[in-house]
Amino acid sequence: MADATSAQESKEQPTLKQPKEALPKNASKKFTWTSPQGETVSYTANAEMVPVRADDGSLMGHMFMFSQVRDDVEDSSDRPVTFLWNGGPGGASYMVNVGGMGARRVKVDTDKHMPNVGVMEDNPYTPLPYSDLVFIDAFGTGFSHVDPNYDGKKVWGVDGDGDAFARGIIAWLALHKRNNSPVYLYGESYGTMRNAVVYRMLGEKGFGVTGVIEQSTILDYEPVMPGNDAYYLGMVPVYAATANYFGKAGVGEDPYAWFNKACEFSNTTLASAIVQGDQISEDDKRSVATEMSELIGLPVDFIMDKGLRIELDTFRKSLLKDEGKTLGRYDTRMVTYAYQDVQGDNEFYAGEDPSYDGINATYLDCYMKMLRDEIGFEGYSNYEPLSLKVNMDWNWTHAAPGTMGPAQVPNVAYDMATALRRNPTSRIMFFGGIHDAATPFWNVKHDMSKLFLPKALKHQIEYHLHSNGHMAYADNEALEAMGPELKAFYEKRHEPVL
């Protein structure tokens, strides 16, 4: 999980310090994973506090890393190791672990609020049969802590965070003697932005990346700025898919065909109209609003009054207003009961999300039970699942390669393109969801299209669209579809490149 609308301005607050408690002792335990078809994999789960150091050897802090490593592999030279994380940027990695990619997961019911007591099972969709897995908590989140003698602000930012993760990965590879194993990066939401930076930085430190997996991607933060045209263009396909799901538009139409139809509308009709602002004629404006209404299920005059620009919170409040319900942001299929007008504060409402509330507590409780009761890792008394402190302190400036200097609003698509040019045998996979309003899939395709990559490099990139919202691991249908796509992606490391 991640919040793609985190505050852009850093606020001066005391630096987070490492707890006074003693450094937790590492713990491990052997397990056997069993697939629904009866396939078994013996593996060791390791919960470790890995020291991360600066160039001069000084301790930056300890990163909590939870790994699942297959036991029956004698030669690891062709055994991939995948490093996984969530976003935030102040989010720990428990969701991508017990949610979707770990060897064990919490059973979910896609668009339903989960009960408070969760059930764990062997995950039929985990990549463990063909890749070892290492889940990393960012500094200041989960159990990862900055050393008291190190300035946390150095790692709470786009570039500092990327550097810290690159160092953490290198430390884990050295500790486990896996320096010659194929390395893959798996990030979700802000974690996809982190992926792009780490992808480049690892190469600059002499460590090649074989594959990068981007789930629910955001590369360019400019569309989250108020009034940005690309924001409105990217949201319309999500609105259309949601209206289709609730029977408010495109009744009987294939949901993916309806989503793609809305993408084409954004690319052509809406793009032409929206850049004109109030210079568009009333007749043309009504024509566009009529077509948009048919796609997203809101009235023509309502869309006209908004200047063809429908904010996400406006859509969330409006589509099911007659039913007294409001939609989720991470997954627009998830609903809750609308707040009364007295609770109409916009900032409060923007942070309310049934698609987060519906899974968070259950995921975290099951994760803590697995770590503490089953593996025996005590950790610290406090696990920080989502640190708003880290979010608020985040330094968003980023020096993209080949640009004139640090930009206040980061665009890491340039990092990704640079890393791919330097490492043309590596591959990139994008996963998106038609009900993800936090990181719309239209914007990913748009950002990558502006790089004008040559055909040979574009051949190394693939895109997959599924039914999910932001957290693909909370959607069984999406996970079932993603499984064989992930496996095929890993196997492509053996294929020749163009």
Secondary structure, DSSP 8 states (H G I E B T S, - for coil): ---TT--SS----------SS-----EEEEEEEE-TTS-EEEEEEEEEEEEEE-TTS-EEEEEEEEEEEESS-S-GGG--EEEEE--TTTB-SHHHIIIIISSEEE---TTS---SS--EEE-TT-STTT-EEEEE--TTSBT-EE-TTS-GGGTSBHHHHHHHHHHHHHHHHHHTT-TTS-EEEEEEEHHHHHHHHHHHHHHHTT----EEEEEEE--B-GGGSTT-HHHHHHHHHHHHHHHHHTTSSSTTS-HHHHHHHHHHHIIIIIHHHHTTGGGS-HHHHHHHHHHHHHHH---HHHHHHTTT---HHHHHHHTTGGGTEEE-SSSTT-EEE---GGG--HHHHHH--HHHHTTHHHHHHHHHIIIIIII-----S--BSB-HHHHHH-B--B--TTSSS-BSS-BTHHHHHHHHHH-TT-EEEEEEETT-SSS-HHHHHHHHHTT---HHHHTTEEEEEES--S-GGG-HHHHHHHHHHHHHHHHGGGS---
